[in-house]
Amino acid sequence: MKLKDVRDSSEKELIQKFKEKFNLKEDDFTINEKGCIIKINSDDPKAHYELGNQLLDKDLLDEAILEFKEAIKYYKKADPKKIKDWHNLAISTWYNMGVAYGLMSNDPKAIECYEKVLTISPDDIKALYNLGGTYSKNRQFDKAIKYLKQVIEQDPNNPEYNLAWFTLGHYYANNGQFNKAIKYLKKALEFDPNNLMINLLIIEIEKELGEEPKDKTQANGNP
């Protein structure tokens, strides 16, 4: 579709912004049947990154992923010294592509993207958290625990990462390690005191601890 077919004023403003910021012409835009930009012709990775974010916000996930891939392609060709914030932009591109894949329930691809983030920034807490959550969702708990522990070590008092505390507590409870479980669950409860599931799980564990003061693994003679 041509630009004259774009009826939405916010989309027209976005087109104008891209034209001015990235020196684009009308022929550089591809517009879908709803009048939204879905593709641009540019060798500037920032342009593809910004369009990818716009598409992600609109739930146009396939199109967003294609733009993030284009951004990465041009990042690899570019001189990092010539792109302001190259490091952070590369991290954000891989991370947001992981989010898009996650929303599509393509967890293997999401994991791949978050792991790419960690190759650039090993302590990136959001990538660690999403990796832990994705592995937990797929019941790969050993891998989930590895990443979620790093999250709470970095930022133990942030309620945004409460799920890390709960997942760790639930994992240890399922493995009979009740002393460890209660520690993590009580921290989760601090962030979400009215959470029924956490409260019930703590009650059940406290009953177990009343009968067995040590973890089941310790009671059985295991380390």
One Martini backbone bead per residue (centre of mass of N, CA, C, O) as a GRO file, in nm:
protein
  223
    1MET     BB    1   0.100   0.034   0.015
    2LYS     BB    2   0.045   0.358   0.026
    3LEU     BB    3   0.064   0.645   0.211
    4LYS     BB    4  -0.228   0.749   0.132
    5ASP     BB    5  -0.363   0.491   0.293
    6VAL     BB    6  -0.303   0.636   0.552
    7ARG     BB    7  -0.530   0.721   0.824
    8ASP     BB    8  -0.375   0.723   1.076
    9SER     BB    9  -0.232   0.969   1.261
   10SER     BB   10  -0.014   0.812   1.422
   11GLU     BB   11   0.110   0.678   1.170
   12LYS     BB   12   0.188   0.938   1.027
   13GLU     BB   13   0.380   1.035   1.250
   14LEU     BB   14   0.570   0.793   1.234
   15ILE     BB   15   0.658   0.831   0.945
   16GLN     BB   16   0.774   1.113   0.981
   17LYS     BB   17   0.982   1.036   1.192
   18PHE     BB   18   1.141   0.834   1.015
   19LYS     BB   19   1.210   1.027   0.786
   20GLU     BB   20   1.375   1.227   0.965
   21LYS     BB   21   1.565   1.035   1.137
   22PHE     BB   22   1.643   0.821   0.867
   23ASN     BB   23   1.615   0.926   0.577
   24LEU     BB   24   1.335   0.864   0.441
   25LYS     BB   25   1.120   0.737   0.200
   26GLU     BB   26   0.829   0.633   0.072
   27ASP     BB   27   0.961   0.368  -0.061
   28ASP     BB   28   1.064   0.253   0.237
   29PHE     BB   29   0.765   0.163   0.281
   30THR     BB   30   0.558  -0.085   0.439
   31ILE     BB   31   0.207  -0.146   0.407
   32ASN     BB   32  -0.069  -0.255   0.533
   33GLU     BB   33  -0.417  -0.302   0.524
   34LYS     BB   34  -0.428  -0.107   0.801
   35GLY     BB   35  -0.188   0.118   0.778
   36CYS     BB   36   0.082  -0.021   0.869
   37ILE     BB   37   0.393  -0.043   0.953
   38ILE     BB   38   0.615  -0.341   0.862
   39LYS     BB   39   0.843  -0.197   0.677
   40ILE     BB   40   1.192  -0.116   0.602
   41ASN     BB   41   1.437   0.069   0.410
   42SER     BB   42   1.738  -0.001   0.589
   43ASP     BB   43   2.084   0.026   0.742
   44ASP     BB   44   1.959   0.102   1.023
   45PRO     BB   45   1.928  -0.051   1.323
   46LYS     BB   46   1.747   0.155   1.473
   47ALA     BB   47   1.506   0.148   1.284
   48HIS     BB   48   1.436  -0.153   1.326
   49TYR     BB   49   1.409  -0.143   1.631
   50GLU     BB   50   1.179   0.067   1.650
   51LEU     BB   51   0.978  -0.088   1.476
   52GLY     BB   52   0.971  -0.343   1.644
   53ASN     BB   53   0.844  -0.205   1.892
   54GLN     BB   54   0.585  -0.111   1.755
   55LEU     BB   55   0.491  -0.399   1.674
   56LEU     BB   56   0.487  -0.519   1.957
   57ASP     BB   57   0.268  -0.322   2.070
   58LYS     BB   58   0.062  -0.441   1.829
   59ASP     BB   59   0.100  -0.761   1.801
   60LEU     BB   60   0.318  -0.786   1.556
   61LEU     BB   61   0.525  -1.039   1.581
   62ASP     BB   62   0.644  -1.127   1.312
   63GLU     BB   63   0.729  -0.841   1.225
   64ALA     BB   64   0.908  -0.777   1.467
   65ILE     BB   65   1.114  -1.002   1.428
   66LEU     BB   66   1.214  -0.911   1.151
   67GLU     BB   67   1.324  -0.637   1.254
   68PHE     BB   68   1.521  -0.747   1.463
   69LYS     BB   69   1.688  -0.906   1.256
   70GLU     BB   70   1.775  -0.660   1.096
   71ALA     BB   71   1.920  -0.518   1.322
   72ILE     BB   72   2.131  -0.741   1.372
   73LYS     BB   73   2.254  -0.744   1.092
   74TYR     BB   74   2.356  -0.439   1.115
   75TYR     BB   75   2.521  -0.461   1.370
   76LYS     BB   76   2.735  -0.663   1.252
   77LYS     BB   77   2.830  -0.445   1.028
   78ALA     BB   78   2.893  -0.245   1.235
   79ASP     BB   79   3.047   0.010   1.410
   80PRO     BB   80   3.031   0.053   1.743
   81LYS     BB   81   3.166   0.347   1.748
   82LYS     BB   82   2.921   0.469   1.550
   83ILE     BB   83   2.714   0.367   1.775
   84LYS     BB   84   2.508   0.470   1.992
   85ASP     BB   85   2.456   0.235   2.224
   86TRP     BB   86   2.518  -0.048   2.102
   87HIS     BB   87   2.510  -0.237   2.343
   88ASN     BB   88   2.212  -0.177   2.439
   89LEU     BB   89   2.072  -0.233   2.167
   90ALA     BB   90   2.149  -0.528   2.139
   91ILE     BB   91   2.016  -0.624   2.395
   92SER     BB   92   1.725  -0.519   2.335
   93THR     BB   93   1.678  -0.679   2.078
   94TRP     BB   94   1.704  -0.965   2.191
   95TYR     BB   95   1.498  -0.932   2.417
   96ASN     BB   96   1.244  -0.848   2.248
   97MET     BB   97   1.248  -1.103   2.078
   98GLY     BB   98   1.197  -1.292   2.316
   99VAL     BB   99   0.922  -1.177   2.387
  100ALA     BB  100   0.786  -1.242   2.118
  101TYR     BB  101   0.828  -1.548   2.132
  102GLY     BB  102   0.680  -1.586   2.401
  103LEU     BB  103   0.398  -1.484   2.294
  104MET     BB  104   0.415  -1.740   2.080
  105SER     BB  105   0.530  -1.998   2.235
  106ASN     BB  106   0.852  -1.985   2.153
  107ASP     BB  107   1.072  -2.094   2.371
  108PRO     BB  108   1.338  -2.171   2.229
  109LYS     BB  109   1.376  -1.886   2.101
  110ALA     BB  110   1.366  -1.723   2.357
  111ILE     BB  111   1.610  -1.852   2.491
  112GLU     BB  112   1.813  -1.777   2.273
  113CYS     BB  113   1.787  -1.470   2.313
  114TYR     BB  114   1.860  -1.451   2.617
  115GLU     BB  115   2.141  -1.581   2.579
  116LYS     BB  116   2.250  -1.354   2.401
  117VAL     BB  117   2.244  -1.141   2.615
  118LEU     BB  118   2.452  -1.292   2.808
  119THR     BB  119   2.695  -1.264   2.609
  120ILE     BB  120   2.699  -0.948   2.659
  121SER     BB  121   2.527  -0.962   2.956
  122PRO     BB  122   2.552  -1.173   3.223
  123ASP     BB  123   2.371  -0.968   3.438
  124ASP     BB  124   2.098  -0.961   3.308
  125ILE     BB  125   1.808  -0.964   3.484
  126LYS     BB  126   1.580  -1.001   3.274
  127ALA     BB  127   1.698  -1.245   3.130
  128LEU     BB  128   1.722  -1.426   3.376
  129TYR     BB  129   1.420  -1.421   3.451
  130ASN     BB  130   1.305  -1.527   3.178
  131LEU     BB  131   1.460  -1.788   3.176
  132GLY     BB  132   1.350  -1.903   3.438
  133GLY     BB  133   1.049  -1.889   3.355
  134THR     BB  134   1.069  -2.066   3.098
  135TYR     BB  135   1.184  -2.320   3.230
  136SER     BB  136   0.955  -2.355   3.434
  137LYS     BB  137   0.723  -2.383   3.230
  138ASN     BB  138   0.897  -2.650   3.112
  139ARG     BB  139   1.010  -2.815   3.365
  140GLN     BB  140   1.321  -2.693   3.397
  141PHE     BB  141   1.430  -2.653   3.706
  142ASP     BB  142   1.738  -2.653   3.715
  143LYS     BB  143   1.763  -2.410   3.523
  144ALA     BB  144   1.580  -2.210   3.666
  145ILE     BB  145   1.736  -2.189   3.935
  146LYS     BB  146   1.999  -2.074   3.830
  147TYR     BB  147   1.869  -1.795   3.741
  148LEU     BB  148   1.694  -1.710   3.991
  149LYS     BB  149   1.928  -1.682   4.189
  150GLN     BB  150   2.062  -1.444   4.043
  151VAL     BB  151   1.833  -1.246   4.079
  152ILE     BB  152   1.820  -1.240   4.403
  153GLU     BB  153   2.115  -1.157   4.437
  154GLN     BB  154   2.090  -0.880   4.292
  155ASP     BB  155   1.751  -0.837   4.378
  156PRO     BB  156   1.593  -0.905   4.676
  157ASN     BB  157   1.376  -0.628   4.695
  158ASN     BB  158   1.207  -0.692   4.428
  159PRO     BB  159   0.875  -0.739   4.342
  160GLU     BB  160   0.912  -0.806   4.034
  161TYR     BB  161   1.069  -1.094   4.146
  162ASN     BB  162   0.872  -1.286   4.308
  163LEU     BB  163   0.862  -1.548   4.135
  164ALA     BB  164   1.139  -1.647   4.218
  165TRP     BB  165   1.075  -1.713   4.513
  166PHE     BB  166   0.840  -1.906   4.460
  167THR     BB  167   0.980  -2.113   4.277
  168LEU     BB  168   1.194  -2.197   4.480
  169GLY     BB  169   1.002  -2.286   4.704
  170HIS     BB  170   0.846  -2.499   4.539
  171TYR     BB  171   1.085  -2.673   4.461
  172TYR     BB  172   1.180  -2.749   4.752
  173ALA     BB  173   0.914  -2.871   4.844
  174ASN     BB  174   0.904  -3.101   4.625
  175ASN     BB  175   1.201  -3.201   4.754
  176GLY     BB  176   1.182  -3.179   5.083
  177GLN     BB  177   1.310  -2.876   5.137
  178PHE     BB  178   1.171  -2.699   5.382
  179ASN     BB  179   1.369  -2.487   5.489
  180LYS     BB  180   1.416  -2.357   5.217
  181ALA     BB  181   1.126  -2.304   5.130
  182ILE     BB  182   1.038  -2.109   5.361
  183LYS     BB  183   1.233  -1.884   5.296
  184TYR     BB  184   1.121  -1.811   5.009
  185LEU     BB  185   0.814  -1.786   5.076
  186LYS     BB  186   0.833  -1.555   5.286
  187LYS     BB  187   0.942  -1.354   5.084
  188ALA     BB  188   0.704  -1.366   4.889
  189LEU     BB  189   0.495  -1.272   5.107
  190GLU     BB  190   0.598  -0.983   5.143
  191PHE     BB  191   0.500  -0.900   4.846
  192ASP     BB  192   0.227  -1.116   4.882
  193PRO     BB  193   0.018  -1.151   5.149
  194ASN     BB  194  -0.263  -1.248   4.976
  195ASN     BB  195  -0.152  -1.513   4.876
  196LEU     BB  196  -0.295  -1.817   4.884
  197MET     BB  197  -0.080  -2.018   4.785
  198ILE     BB  198   0.147  -1.934   4.975
  199ASN     BB  199  -0.002  -1.973   5.244
  200LEU     BB  200  -0.070  -2.277   5.209
  201LEU     BB  201   0.220  -2.378   5.170
  202ILE     BB  202   0.327  -2.286   5.443
  203ILE     BB  203   0.137  -2.452   5.618
  204GLU     BB  204   0.226  -2.730   5.513
  205ILE     BB  205   0.527  -2.700   5.589
  206GLU     BB  206   0.488  -2.649   5.894
  207LYS     BB  207   0.376  -2.928   5.945
  208GLU     BB  208   0.626  -3.082   5.857
  209LEU     BB  209   0.823  -2.942   6.058
  210GLY     BB  210   0.676  -3.047   6.313
  211GLU     BB  211   0.767  -3.350   6.242
  212GLU     BB  212   1.029  -3.238   6.069
  213PRO     BB  213   1.304  -3.040   6.135
  214LYS     BB  214   1.407  -3.156   5.873
  215ASP     BB  215   1.491  -3.238   5.588
  216LYS     BB  216   1.431  -3.515   5.412
  217THR     BB  217   1.715  -3.545   5.296
  218GLN     BB  218   1.850  -3.547   5.578
  219ALA     BB  219   1.685  -3.778   5.713
  220ASN     BB  220   1.798  -3.987   5.481
  221GLY     BB  221   2.121  -3.902   5.462
  222ASN     BB  222   2.141  -3.667   5.283
  223PRO     BB  223   2.299  -3.365   5.181
   0.00000   0.00000   0.00000
